[in-house]
Amino acid sequence: MNDKTAIFKIGGKILEDFDNLKSAISQLKQLYDETLIDKIILIPGGGLFANFIRKIYSELKFTEEIAHWMGIISMNYNGLELNKKFPHIQVIENYAKLKENKKIFCVFLPYEFLKENDKLPHSWEVTSDSISLYIAKELGLNKCFFIKDVDGILNNQNQVIKEISTAEFNNMKESGKLADSLSKNELLKEMTTPIDPYVTTLIDKYKIACIILNGTIGSPRILNYFKSTKPEDKTYTKII
């Protein structure tokens, strides 16, 4: 396992707000410039484009197969847009090139790779979260980072759960022991369970930990996680 290589999935809510995105990228660049991480691989979420696909999917009634690949194309598009905003981030689409580079700060466009390695279900339960974890497995990594607009997973006392097993997470979700997990408010549900439904299956299957970090502006959670030696300075959720 190589701790000098790390995958960071950049969530849609970060991609859609330039200030948040700039905050997350600047923190990651600092880690790269200080050689705390030699190889940073960004995986873009689908964001607004994926949400639009969900909407027309329900209205036009096309297959989940088509929706799946359209969602992945939206990830590619967001990766190209990310590069336009931050030209120092290299764009890589070829998996062999991604694997052979030892020191790089890049965004990986996953469509080509996934068409050649089609091992994930074509379902709305599989989003960029699961795709990022799958790519981490292919690269031989033992963890995958999700940069989102929340501090992590909250219990029903609104406290961040620092470490939780997939079984505990699923049990708490089903029994309503997560904050607002039974709410009809979709935003509150998203804040409580900010991972796609298939991720826990892949965590169990591949034994890869998923770490949620807040990338929003004014919240140096990413730097704190990697640089601070004090546990109380670190805010995250690790799912194992």
Secondary structure, DSSP 8 states (H G I E B T S, - for coil): --TTEEEEEE-HHHHT-HHHHHHHHHHHHHHHHTTS-SEEEEEE--HHHHHHHHHHHHHH---HHHHHHHHHHHHHHHHHHHHHH-TTSEEE--HHHHHH-SSEEEEE--HHHHHHS--S--STT--HHHHHHHHHHHTT-SEEEEEESSSS-BBTTS-B-SEE-HHHHHHHHHHT-BTTTT-S-HHHHHHHS-S-TTHHHHHHHHT-EEEEEE-STT--HHHHHHH---GGG---EEE-
